[in-house]
Amino acid sequence: MLLDTASLYFRAFYGVPDTVRAPDGSPVNAVRGLLDMLARLVTDFAPSELVACWDDNWRPHWRVALLPGYKAHRLAEIVPGGNDVEETPELLVAQVPIIRELLGALGVPVIGAEDYEADDVIGTLATRARIPVDIVTGDRDLFQLVDDESGVRVIYTARGMSRLELVTDAVVVSKYGVAPIRYPDFAVMRGDPSDGIPGVPGVGEKTAAALLADFGDLEGIIEAARDPAMPLSASVRSRITASSAYLEVAPRVVKVARDLDLRVMDARIHPLDADRLDALGALSERWGLGGSLERVVRALGEAN
């Protein structure tokens, strides 16, 4: 089970009232919400291995170099030569270090990669896996990794934990009219305002899916637009041609990496020993985590 960690703790933050506080008054709504999510996921899906994938850089420099508008609307501060600061609620910012400490105490490896997003870590681990993989996310971009043959599916959280959706090849085809392997081409043409991906003006989901059905992939569509003999409407041809500069770089931005050099880790869910339980008890008392942490500990114990 690969967790798109930031996606989950943002959802937890907005899903649990910020009146949920630690004994010292610190907000812990995202912390407790994430713990409750983990307990539910481990209980319901019984993974043998669990990884918290991390955004070491939520807006990688190389993606911004290709597409300067990438996630620009979510910027709080540009940091020359460093990681840009994402606009994040102040009450959530304070909870992220607590979340990371708790994951470590629970024995869940936190894996990131310099100048890459959690999506890229997930893409690499899912591609290398020799066992079935569940990717937990609220991000449609990761639909490109779905692969029935390899046993990779997405547990999609966008509608909330009470309405989790299991995304397989058939679900992607049903929703969008394209196979998962073609989802990046589809997303490039359709665009994604949440990530600052503009898309091809005038080309929506239906047109993008139809073009992929007719010409196979984005490269085939671009070649068809260049060839007057190909059966393509004048309006679509002009839109594809006018977007040629964007279409040259956008696929590299949208496709997740699958070949990162990640550190060796033990992701197996192990029984929590006495030292870990003592550390978790201290954290629970400090932050007032109560039943939320107890449920995770119980779920991890029963997963073995």
C-alpha positions as protocol buffer text, in pm:
chain_id: "A"
residue {
  index: 1
  type: MET
  ca { x: 0 y: 0 z: 0 }
}
residue {
  index: 2
  type: LEU
  ca { x: 151 y: 329 z: -118 }
}
residue {
  index: 3
  type: LEU
  ca { x: 14 y: 641 z: 50 }
}
residue {
  index: 4
  type: ASP
  ca { x: 2 y: 977 z: -126 }
}
residue {
  index: 5
  type: THR
  ca { x: 63 y: 1124 z: 216 }
}
residue {
  index: 6
  type: ALA
  ca { x: 2 y: 1495 z: 154 }
}
residue {
  index: 7
  type: SER
  ca { x: -320 y: 1419 z: -32 }
}
residue {
  index: 8
  type: LEU
  ca { x: -440 y: 1230 z: 274 }
}
residue {
  index: 9
  type: TYR
  ca { x: -340 y: 1477 z: 542 }
}
residue {
  index: 10
  type: PHE
  ca { x: -491 y: 1769 z: 348 }
}
residue {
  index: 11
  type: ARG
  ca { x: -816 y: 1571 z: 327 }
}
residue {
  index: 12
  type: ALA
  ca { x: -793 y: 1488 z: 696 }
}
residue {
  index: 13
  type: PHE
  ca { x: -737 y: 1854 z: 785 }
}
residue {
  index: 14
  type: TYR
  ca { x: -1049 y: 1967 z: 601 }
}
residue {
  index: 15
  type: GLY
  ca { x: -1252 y: 1665 z: 710 }
}
residue {
  index: 16
  type: VAL
  ca { x: -1200 y: 1698 z: 1086 }
}
residue {
  index: 17
  type: PRO
  ca { x: -1290 y: 2021 z: 1272 }
}
residue {
  index: 18
  type: ASP
  ca { x: -991 y: 2228 z: 1381 }
}
residue {
  index: 19
  type: THR
  ca { x: -1147 y: 2242 z: 1727 }
}
residue {
  index: 20
  type: VAL
  ca { x: -984 y: 1900 z: 1781 }
}
residue {
  index: 21
  type: ARG
  ca { x: -687 y: 2000 z: 1992 }
}
residue {
  index: 22
  type: ALA
  ca { x: -400 y: 1859 z: 2198 }
}
residue {
  index: 23
  type: PRO
  ca { x: -388 y: 1916 z: 2574 }
}
residue {
  index: 24
  type: ASP
  ca { x: -174 y: 2226 z: 2516 }
}
residue {
  index: 25
  type: GLY
  ca { x: -426 y: 2367 z: 2269 }
}
residue {
  index: 26
  type: SER
  ca { x: -231 y: 2279 z: 1952 }
}
residue {
  index: 27
  type: PRO
  ca { x: -446 y: 2171 z: 1655 }
}
residue {
  index: 28
  type: VAL
  ca { x: -430 y: 1797 z: 1584 }
}
residue {
  index: 29
  type: ASN
  ca { x: -730 y: 1752 z: 1355 }
}
residue {
  index: 30
  type: ALA
  ca { x: -515 y: 1652 z: 1055 }
}
residue {
  index: 31
  type: VAL
  ca { x: -308 y: 1420 z: 1274 }
}
residue {
  index: 32
  type: ARG
  ca { x: -608 y: 1239 z: 1418 }
}
residue {
  index: 33
  type: GLY
  ca { x: -787 y: 1233 z: 1085 }
}
residue {
  index: 34
  type: LEU
  ca { x: -488 y: 1075 z: 913 }
}
residue {
  index: 35
  type: LEU
  ca { x: -452 y: 815 z: 1188 }
}
residue {
  index: 36
  type: ASP
  ca { x: -818 y: 724 z: 1149 }
}
residue {
  index: 37
  type: MET
  ca { x: -766 y: 691 z: 774 }
}
residue {
  index: 38
  type: LEU
  ca { x: -467 y: 460 z: 825 }
}
residue {
  index: 39
  type: ALA
  ca { x: -661 y: 242 z: 1067 }
}
residue {
  index: 40
  type: ARG
  ca { x: -947 y: 209 z: 820 }
}
residue {
  index: 41
  type: LEU
  ca { x: -720 y: 138 z: 521 }
}
residue {
  index: 42
  type: VAL
  ca { x: -508 y: -123 z: 699 }
}
residue {
  index: 43
  type: THR
  ca { x: -816 y: -293 z: 844 }
}
residue {
  index: 44
  type: ASP
  ca { x: -1014 y: -300 z: 520 }
}
residue {
  index: 45
  type: PHE
  ca { x: -738 y: -381 z: 271 }
}
residue {
  index: 46
  type: ALA
  ca { x: -489 y: -579 z: 483 }
}
residue {
  index: 47
  type: PRO
  ca { x: -163 y: -473 z: 318 }
}
residue {
  index: 48
  type: SER
  ca { x: 151 y: -668 z: 394 }
}
residue {
  index: 49
  type: GLU
  ca { x: 370 y: -363 z: 324 }
}
residue {
  index: 50
  type: LEU
  ca { x: 301 y: 6 z: 382 }
}
residue {
  index: 51
  type: VAL
  ca { x: 488 y: 315 z: 260 }
}
residue {
  index: 52
  type: ALA
  ca { x: 417 y: 683 z: 321 }
}
residue {
  index: 53
  type: CYS
  ca { x: 531 y: 855 z: 1 }
}
residue {
  index: 54
  type: TRP
  ca { x: 641 y: 1213 z: 56 }
}
residue {
  index: 55
  type: ASP
  ca { x: 669 y: 1534 z: -146 }
}
residue {
  index: 56
  type: ASP
  ca { x: 1034 y: 1628 z: -103 }
}
residue {
  index: 57
  type: ASN
  ca { x: 946 y: 1901 z: -350 }
}
residue {
  index: 58
  type: TRP
  ca { x: 577 y: 1957 z: -430 }
}
residue {
  index: 59
  type: ARG
  ca { x: 677 y: 2180 z: -731 }
}
residue {
  index: 60
  type: PRO
  ca { x: 995 y: 2031 z: -879 }
}
residue {
  index: 61
  type: HIS
  ca { x: 1228 y: 2273 z: -1052 }
}
residue {
  index: 62
  type: TRP
  ca { x: 1252 y: 2062 z: -1366 }
}
residue {
  index: 63
  type: ARG
  ca { x: 874 y: 2058 z: -1411 }
}
residue {
  index: 64
  type: VAL
  ca { x: 855 y: 2435 z: -1361 }
}
residue {
  index: 65
  type: ALA
  ca { x: 1135 y: 2483 z: -1617 }
}
residue {
  index: 66
  type: LEU
  ca { x: 922 y: 2297 z: -1871 }
}
residue {
  index: 67
  type: LEU
  ca { x: 591 y: 2458 z: -1774 }
}
residue {
  index: 68
  type: PRO
  ca { x: 632 y: 2775 z: -1563 }
}
residue {
  index: 69
  type: GLY
  ca { x: 265 y: 2781 z: -1467 }
}
residue {
  index: 70
  type: TYR
  ca { x: 286 y: 2440 z: -1302 }
}
residue {
  index: 71
  type: LYS
  ca { x: 105 y: 2470 z: -965 }
}
residue {
  index: 72
  type: ALA
  ca { x: 180 y: 2845 z: -973 }
}
residue {
  index: 73
  type: HIS
  ca { x: -165 y: 2932 z: -838 }
}
residue {
  index: 74
  type: ARG
  ca { x: -81 y: 2741 z: -518 }
}
residue {
  index: 75
  type: LEU
  ca { x: 239 y: 2934 z: -448 }
}
residue {
  index: 76
  type: ALA
  ca { x: 283 y: 3116 z: -120 }
}
residue {
  index: 77
  type: GLU
  ca { x: 648 y: 3203 z: -181 }
}
residue {
  index: 78
  type: ILE
  ca { x: 911 y: 3140 z: -446 }
}
residue {
  index: 79
  type: VAL
  ca { x: 1244 y: 3030 z: -296 }
}
residue {
  index: 80
  type: PRO
  ca { x: 1529 y: 3080 z: -546 }
}
residue {
  index: 81
  type: GLY
  ca { x: 1746 y: 2770 z: -549 }
}
residue {
  index: 82
  type: GLY
  ca { x: 1525 y: 2597 z: -291 }
}
residue {
  index: 83
  type: ASN
  ca { x: 1181 y: 2443 z: -255 }
}
residue {
  index: 84
  type: ASP
  ca { x: 899 y: 2685 z: -320 }
}
residue {
  index: 85
  type: VAL
  ca { x: 651 y: 2727 z: -36 }
}
residue {
  index: 86
  type: GLU
  ca { x: 300 y: 2596 z: -98 }
}
residue {
  index: 87
  type: GLU
  ca { x: 2 y: 2795 z: 27 }
}
residue {
  index: 88
  type: THR
  ca { x: -101 y: 2581 z: 324 }
}
residue {
  index: 89
  type: PRO
  ca { x: -330 y: 2664 z: 616 }
}
residue {
  index: 90
  type: GLU
  ca { x: -119 y: 2772 z: 914 }
}
residue {
  index: 91
  type: LEU
  ca { x: -298 y: 2525 z: 1139 }
}
residue {
  index: 92
  type: LEU
  ca { x: -196 y: 2240 z: 908 }
}
residue {
  index: 93
  type: VAL
  ca { x: 167 y: 2349 z: 869 }
}
residue {
  index: 94
  type: ALA
  ca { x: 222 y: 2295 z: 1242 }
}
residue {
  index: 95
  type: GLN
  ca { x: 87 y: 1940 z: 1222 }
}
residue {
  index: 96
  type: VAL
  ca { x: 304 y: 1804 z: 940 }
}
residue {
  index: 97
  type: PRO
  ca { x: 613 y: 1742 z: 1160 }
}
residue {
  index: 98
  type: ILE
  ca { x: 389 y: 1559 z: 1410 }
}
residue {
  index: 99
  type: ILE
  ca { x: 253 y: 1340 z: 1131 }
}
residue {
  index: 100
  type: ARG
  ca { x: 603 y: 1255 z: 1015 }
}
residue {
  index: 101
  type: GLU
  ca { x: 716 y: 1172 z: 1370 }
}
residue {
  index: 102
  type: LEU
  ca { x: 416 y: 946 z: 1424 }
}
residue {
  index: 103
  type: LEU
  ca { x: 472 y: 758 z: 1100 }
}
residue {
  index: 104
  type: GLY
  ca { x: 829 y: 690 z: 1207 }
}
residue {
  index: 105
  type: ALA
  ca { x: 717 y: 574 z: 1549 }
}
residue {
  index: 106
  type: LEU
  ca { x: 463 y: 341 z: 1389 }
}
residue {
  index: 107
  type: GLY
  ca { x: 737 y: 187 z: 1175 }
}
residue {
  index: 108
  type: VAL
  ca { x: 592 y: 318 z: 848 }
}
residue {
  index: 109
  type: PRO
  ca { x: 881 y: 424 z: 617 }
}
residue {
  index: 110
  type: VAL
  ca { x: 854 y: 776 z: 481 }
}
residue {
  index: 111
  type: ILE
  ca { x: 1009 y: 789 z: 134 }
}
residue {
  index: 112
  type: GLY
  ca { x: 1078 y: 1096 z: -79 }
}
residue {
  index: 113
  type: ALA
  ca { x: 1325 y: 1192 z: -350 }
}
residue {
  index: 114
  type: GLU
  ca { x: 1507 y: 1522 z: -399 }
}
residue {
  index: 115
  type: ASP
  ca { x: 1327 y: 1751 z: -646 }
}
residue {
  index: 116
  type: TYR
  ca { x: 1048 y: 1499 z: -702 }
}
residue {
  index: 117
  type: GLU
  ca { x: 691 y: 1467 z: -585 }
}
residue {
  index: 118
  type: ALA
  ca { x: 525 y: 1184 z: -397 }
}
residue {
  index: 119
  type: ASP
  ca { x: 359 y: 1090 z: -728 }
}
residue {
  index: 120
  type: ASP
  ca { x: 702 y: 1007 z: -870 }
}
residue {
  index: 121
  type: VAL
  ca { x: 797 y: 798 z: -567 }
}
residue {
  index: 122
  type: ILE
  ca { x: 467 y: 613 z: -603 }
}
residue {
  index: 123
  type: GLY
  ca { x: 526 y: 561 z: -975 }
}
residue {
  index: 124
  type: THR
  ca { x: 870 y: 413 z: -913 }
}
residue {
  index: 125
  type: LEU
  ca { x: 764 y: 184 z: -629 }
}
residue {
  index: 126
  type: ALA
  ca { x: 452 y: 64 z: -812 }
}
residue {
  index: 127
  type: THR
  ca { x: 655 y: -13 z: -1124 }
}
residue {
  index: 128
  type: ARG
  ca { x: 918 y: -209 z: -931 }
}
residue {
  index: 129
  type: ALA
  ca { x: 676 y: -400 z: -709 }
}
residue {
  index: 130
  type: ARG
  ca { x: 661 y: -777 z: -735 }
}
residue {
  index: 131
  type: ILE
  ca { x: 333 y: -800 z: -542 }
}
residue {
  index: 132
  type: PRO
  ca { x: -6 y: -633 z: -601 }
}
residue {
  index: 133
  type: VAL
  ca { x: -12 y: -261 z: -519 }
}
residue {
  index: 134
  type: ASP
  ca { x: -282 y: -34 z: -379 }
}
residue {
  index: 135
  type: ILE
  ca { x: -218 y: 340 z: -430 }
}
residue {
  index: 136
  type: VAL
  ca { x: -416 y: 557 z: -189 }
}
residue {
  index: 137
  type: THR
  ca { x: -477 y: 906 z: -326 }
}
residue {
  index: 138
  type: GLY
  ca { x: -729 y: 1172 z: -414 }
}
residue {
  index: 139
  type: ASP
  ca { x: -524 y: 1271 z: -721 }
}
residue {
  index: 140
  type: ARG
  ca { x: -646 y: 1162 z: -1064 }
}
residue {
  index: 141
  type: ASP
  ca { x: -293 y: 1195 z: -1206 }
}
residue {
  index: 142
  type: LEU
  ca { x: -210 y: 858 z: -1055 }
}
residue {
  index: 143
  type: PHE
  ca { x: -474 y: 683 z: -1265 }
}
residue {
  index: 144
  type: GLN
  ca { x: -196 y: 650 z: -1523 }
}
residue {
  index: 145
  type: LEU
  ca { x: -37 y: 384 z: -1300 }
}
residue {
  index: 146
  type: VAL
  ca { x: -342 y: 158 z: -1288 }
}
residue {
  index: 147
  type: ASP
  ca { x: -260 y: -177 z: -1444 }
}
residue {
  index: 148
  type: ASP
  ca { x: -474 y: -487 z: -1395 }
}
residue {
  index: 149
  type: GLU
  ca { x: -207 y: -715 z: -1537 }
}
residue {
  index: 150
  type: SER
  ca { x: 50 y: -598 z: -1282 }
}
residue {
  index: 151
  type: GLY
  ca { x: -204 y: -581 z: -1001 }
}
residue {
  index: 152
  type: VAL
  ca { x: -183 y: -203 z: -955 }
}
residue {
  index: 153
  type: ARG
  ca { x: -502 y: -22 z: -860 }
}
residue {
  index: 154
  type: VAL
  ca { x: -593 y: 310 z: -700 }
}
residue {
  index: 155
  type: ILE
  ca { x: -798 y: 349 z: -385 }
}
residue {
  index: 156
  type: TYR
  ca { x: -950 y: 686 z: -471 }
}
residue {
  index: 157
  type: THR
  ca { x: -1039 y: 906 z: -175 }
}
residue {
  index: 158
  type: ALA
  ca { x: -1187 y: 1210 z: -352 }
}
residue {
  index: 159
  type: ARG
  ca { x: -1541 y: 1133 z: -231 }
}
residue {
  index: 160
  type: GLY
  ca { x: -1430 y: 1067 z: 125 }
}
residue {
  index: 161
  type: MET
  ca { x: -1333 y: 763 z: 329 }
}
residue {
  index: 162
  type: SER
  ca { x: -1693 y: 645 z: 349 }
}
residue {
  index: 163
  type: ARG
  ca { x: -1713 y: 626 z: -32 }
}
residue {
  index: 164
  type: LEU
  ca { x: -1376 y: 491 z: -139 }
}
residue {
  index: 165
  type: GLU
  ca { x: -1356 y: 397 z: -505 }
}
residue {
  index: 166
  type: LEU
  ca { x: -1140 y: 112 z: -633 }
}
residue {
  index: 167
  type: VAL
  ca { x: -1000 y: 223 z: -967 }
}
residue {
  index: 168
  type: THR
  ca { x: -905 y: -50 z: -1213 }
}
residue {
  index: 169
  type: ASP
  ca { x: -848 y: -53 z: -1590 }
}
residue {
  index: 170
  type: ALA
  ca { x: -1222 y: -86 z: -1652 }
}
residue {
  index: 171
  type: VAL
  ca { x: -1305 y: 208 z: -1424 }
}
residue {
  index: 172
  type: VAL
  ca { x: -1062 y: 441 z: -1604 }
}
residue {
  index: 173
  type: VAL
  ca { x: -1201 y: 336 z: -1943 }
}
residue {
  index: 174
  type: SER
  ca { x: -1557 y: 379 z: -1818 }
}
residue {
  index: 175
  type: LYS
  ca { x: -1491 y: 726 z: -1673 }
}
residue {
  index: 176
  type: TYR
  ca { x: -1273 y: 873 z: -1945 }
}
residue {
  index: 177
  type: GLY
  ca { x: -1289 y: 652 z: -2252 }
}
residue {
  index: 178
  type: VAL
  ca { x: -915 y: 584 z: -2248 }
}
residue {
  index: 179
  type: ALA
  ca { x: -693 y: 309 z: -2106 }
}
residue {
  index: 180
  type: PRO
  ca { x: -473 y: 405 z: -1807 }
}
residue {
  index: 181
  type: ILE
  ca { x: -158 y: 398 z: -2021 }
}
residue {
  index: 182
  type: ARG
  ca { x: -310 y: 676 z: -2236 }
}
residue {
  index: 183
  type: TYR
  ca { x: -431 y: 879 z: -1938 }
}
residue {
  index: 184
  type: PRO
  ca { x: -128 y: 1119 z: -1945 }
}
residue {
  index: 185
  type: ASP
  ca { x: -198 y: 1207 z: -2311 }
}
residue {
  index: 186
  type: PHE
  ca { x: -564 y: 1256 z: -2222 }
}
residue {
  index: 187
  type: ALA
  ca { x: -476 y: 1479 z: -1925 }
}
residue {
  index: 188
  type: VAL
  ca { x: -234 y: 1687 z: -2133 }
}
residue {
  index: 189
  type: MET
  ca { x: -506 y: 1768 z: -2386 }
}
residue {
  index: 190
  type: ARG
  ca { x: -789 y: 1814 z: -2136 }
}
residue {
  index: 191
  type: GLY
  ca { x: -576 y: 2010 z: -1890 }
}
residue {
  index: 192
  type: ASP
  ca { x: -595 y: 2017 z: -1512 }
}
residue {
  index: 193
  type: PRO
  ca { x: -652 y: 2357 z: -1346 }
}
residue {
  index: 194
  type: SER
  ca { x: -570 y: 2213 z: -1003 }
}
residue {
  index: 195
  type: ASP
  ca { x: -210 y: 2163 z: -1120 }
}
residue {
  index: 196
  type: GLY
  ca { x: -186 y: 2459 z: -1355 }
}
residue {
  index: 197
  type: ILE
  ca { x: -193 y: 2236 z: -1664 }
}
residue {
  index: 198
  type: PRO
  ca { x: -374 y: 2452 z: -1923 }
}
residue {
  index: 199
  type: GLY
  ca { x: -462 y: 2185 z: -2179 }
}
residue {
  index: 200
  type: VAL
  ca { x: -542 y: 2250 z: -2544 }
}
residue {
  index: 201
  type: PRO
  ca { x: -802 y: 2530 z: -2565 }
}
residue {
  index: 202
  type: GLY
  ca { x: -1133 y: 2396 z: -2694 }
}
residue {
  index: 203
  type: VAL
  ca { x: -1041 y: 2031 z: -2639 }
}
residue {
  index: 204
  type: GLY
  ca { x: -1239 y: 1876 z: -2355 }
}
residue {
  index: 205
  type: GLU
  ca { x: -1263 y: 1523 z: -2224 }
}
residue {
  index: 206
  type: LYS
  ca { x: -1486 y: 1386 z: -2500 }
}
residue {
  index: 207
  type: THR
  ca { x: -1276 y: 1532 z: -2781 }
}
residue {
  index: 208
  type: ALA
  ca { x: -951 y: 1417 z: -2618 }
}
residue {
  index: 209
  type: ALA
  ca { x: -1084 y: 1062 z: -2579 }
}
residue {
  index: 210
  type: ALA
  ca { x: -1213 y: 1056 z: -2937 }
}
residue {
  index: 211
  type: LEU
  ca { x: -881 y: 1177 z: -3075 }
}
residue {
  index: 212
  type: LEU
  ca { x: -692 y: 910 z: -2883 }
}
residue {
  index: 213
  type: ALA
  ca { x: -933 y: 645 z: -3008 }
}
residue {
  index: 214
  type: ASP
  ca { x: -874 y: 760 z: -3366 }
}
residue {
  index: 215
  type: PHE
  ca { x: -498 y: 820 z: -3361 }
}
residue {
  index: 216
  type: GLY
  ca { x: -366 y: 603 z: -3078 }
}
residue {
  index: 217
  type: ASP
  ca { x: -161 y: 847 z: -2874 }
}
residue {
  index: 218
  type: LEU
  ca { x: -62 y: 1212 z: -2851 }
}
residue {
  index: 219
  type: GLU
  ca { x: 219 y: 1172 z: -3101 }
}
residue {
  index: 220
  type: GLY
  ca { x: -26 y: 1024 z: -3349 }
}
residue {
  index: 221
  type: ILE
  ca { x: -265 y: 1317 z: -3297 }
}
residue {
  index: 222
  type: ILE
  ca { x: 12 y: 1571 z: -3353 }
}
residue {
  index: 223
  type: GLU
  ca { x: 121 y: 1391 z: -3671 }
}
residue {
  index: 224
  type: ALA
  ca { x: -240 y: 1385 z: -3795 }
}
residue {
  index: 225
  type: ALA
  ca { x: -270 y: 1760 z: -3737 }
}
residue {
  index: 226
  type: ARG
  ca { x: 38 y: 1815 z: -3953 }
}
residue {
  index: 227
  type: ASP
  ca { x: -93 y: 1599 z: -4237 }
}
residue {
  index: 228
  type: PRO
  ca { x: -368 y: 1768 z: -4443 }
}
residue {
  index: 229
  type: ALA
  ca { x: -473 y: 1430 z: -4578 }
}
residue {
  index: 230
  type: MET
  ca { x: -571 y: 1297 z: -4235 }
}
residue {
  index: 231
  type: PRO
  ca { x: -941 y: 1304 z: -4141 }
}
residue {
  index: 232
  type: LEU
  ca { x: -936 y: 1580 z: -3881 }
}
residue {
  index: 233
  type: SER
  ca { x: -1170 y: 1876 z: -3852 }
}
residue {
  index: 234
  type: ALA
  ca { x: -1022 y: 2216 z: -3933 }
}
residue {
  index: 235
  type: SER
  ca { x: -1101 y: 2352 z: -3587 }
}
residue {
  index: 236
  type: VAL
  ca { x: -933 y: 2065 z: -3402 }
}
residue {
  index: 237
  type: ARG
  ca { x: -638 y: 2072 z: -3641 }
}
residue {
  index: 238
  type: SER
  ca { x: -584 y: 2443 z: -3576 }
}
residue {
  index: 239
  type: ARG
  ca { x: -612 y: 2398 z: -3199 }
}
residue {
  index: 240
  type: ILE
  ca { x: -357 y: 2117 z: -3194 }
}
residue {
  index: 241
  type: THR
  ca { x: -122 y: 2311 z: -3421 }
}
residue {
  index: 242
  type: ALA
  ca { x: -155 y: 2631 z: -3218 }
}
residue {
  index: 243
  type: SER
  ca { x: -67 y: 2437 z: -2901 }
}
residue {
  index: 244
  type: SER
  ca { x: 242 y: 2269 z: -3046 }
}
residue {
  index: 245
  type: ALA
  ca { x: 488 y: 2435 z: -2805 }
}
residue {
  index: 246
  type: TYR
  ca { x: 277 y: 2332 z: -2506 }
}
residue {
  index: 247
  type: LEU
  ca { x: 230 y: 1977 z: -2637 }
}
residue {
  index: 248
  type: GLU
  ca { x: 605 y: 1938 z: -2675 }
}
residue {
  index: 249
  type: VAL
  ca { x: 674 y: 1986 z: -2302 }
}
residue {
  index: 250
  type: ALA
  ca { x: 351 y: 1902 z: -2117 }
}
residue {
  index: 251
  type: PRO
  ca { x: 377 y: 1520 z: -2143 }
}
residue {
  index: 252
  type: ARG
  ca { x: 703 y: 1526 z: -1947 }
}
residue {
  index: 253
  type: VAL
  ca { x: 533 y: 1731 z: -1677 }
}
residue {
  index: 254
  type: VAL
  ca { x: 222 y: 1514 z: -1651 }
}
residue {
  index: 255
  type: LYS
  ca { x: 387 y: 1170 z: -1664 }
}
residue {
  index: 256
  type: VAL
  ca { x: 504 y: 1046 z: -1326 }
}
residue {
  index: 257
  type: ALA
  ca { x: 860 y: 919 z: -1293 }
}
residue {
  index: 258
  type: ARG
  ca { x: 904 y: 543 z: -1271 }
}
residue {
  index: 259
  type: ASP
  ca { x: 1280 y: 513 z: -1239 }
}
residue {
  index: 260
  type: LEU
  ca { x: 1395 y: 709 z: -933 }
}
residue {
  index: 261
  type: ASP
  ca { x: 1696 y: 593 z: -733 }
}
residue {
  index: 262
  type: LEU
  ca { x: 1523 y: 529 z: -402 }
}
residue {
  index: 263
  type: ARG
  ca { x: 1684 y: 404 z: -83 }
}
residue {
  index: 264
  type: VAL
  ca { x: 1641 y: 43 z: 17 }
}
residue {
  index: 265
  type: MET
  ca { x: 1372 y: 4 z: 281 }
}
residue {
  index: 266
  type: ASP
  ca { x: 1180 y: -254 z: 476 }
}
residue {
  index: 267
  type: ALA
  ca { x: 814 y: -175 z: 418 }
}
residue {
  index: 268
  type: ARG
  ca { x: 676 y: -489 z: 578 }
}
residue {
  index: 269
  type: ILE
  ca { x: 427 y: -433 z: 856 }
}
residue {
  index: 270
  type: HIS
  ca { x: 593 y: -562 z: 1171 }
}
residue {
  index: 271
  type: PRO
  ca { x: 451 y: -613 z: 1521 }
}
residue {
  index: 272
  type: LEU
  ca { x: 513 y: -305 z: 1734 }
}
residue {
  index: 273
  type: ASP
  ca { x: 770 y: -387 z: 2001 }
}
residue {
  index: 274
  type: ALA
  ca { x: 771 y: -254 z: 2356 }
}
residue {
  index: 275
  type: ASP
  ca { x: 1002 y: 39 z: 2274 }
}
residue {
  index: 276
  type: ARG
  ca { x: 778 y: 157 z: 1991 }
}
residue {
  index: 277
  type: LEU
  ca { x: 467 y: 119 z: 2205 }
}
residue {
  index: 278
  type: ASP
  ca { x: 628 y: 325 z: 2481 }
}
residue {
  index: 279
  type: ALA
  ca { x: 723 y: 597 z: 2232 }
}
residue {
  index: 280
  type: LEU
  ca { x: 374 y: 596 z: 2085 }
}
residue {
  index: 281
  type: GLY
  ca { x: 222 y: 616 z: 2431 }
}
residue {
  index: 282
  type: ALA
  ca { x: 425 y: 928 z: 2505 }
}
residue {
  index: 283
  type: LEU
  ca { x: 323 y: 1085 z: 2174 }
}
residue {
  index: 284
  type: SER
  ca { x: -41 y: 997 z: 2237 }
}
residue {
  index: 285
  type: GLU
  ca { x: -33 y: 1162 z: 2577 }
}
residue {
  index: 286
  type: ARG
  ca { x: 145 y: 1472 z: 2451 }
}
residue {
  index: 287
  type: TRP
  ca { x: -88 y: 1529 z: 2157 }
}
residue {
  index: 288
  type: GLY
  ca { x: -410 y: 1383 z: 2295 }
}
residue {
  index: 289
  type: LEU
  ca { x: -443 y: 1122 z: 2021 }
}
residue {
  index: 290
  type: GLY
  ca { x: -652 y: 878 z: 2223 }
}
residue {
  index: 291
  type: GLY
  ca { x: -860 y: 632 z: 2023 }
}
residue {
  index: 292
  type: SER
  ca { x: -720 y: 743 z: 1686 }
}
residue {
  index: 293
  type: LEU
  ca { x: -373 y: 613 z: 1767 }
}
residue {
  index: 294
  type: GLU
  ca { x: -508 y: 309 z: 1949 }
}
residue {
  index: 295
  type: ARG
  ca { x: -702 y: 206 z: 1637 }
}
residue {
  index: 296
  type: VAL
  ca { x: -392 y: 232 z: 1416 }
}
residue {
  index: 297
  type: VAL
  ca { x: -181 y: 31 z: 1659 }
}
residue {
  index: 298
  type: ARG
  ca { x: -451 y: -236 z: 1674 }
}
residue {
  index: 299
  type: ALA
  ca { x: -489 y: -245 z: 1295 }
}
residue {
  index: 300
  type: LEU
  ca { x: -113 y: -280 z: 1240 }
}
residue {
  index: 301
  type: GLY
  ca { x: -97 y: -553 z: 1502 }
}
residue {
  index: 302
  type: GLU
  ca { x: -376 y: -747 z: 1336 }
}
residue {
  index: 303
  type: ALA
  ca { x: -216 y: -707 z: 991 }
}
residue {
  index: 304
  type: ASN
  ca { x: 59 y: -954 z: 1081 }
}
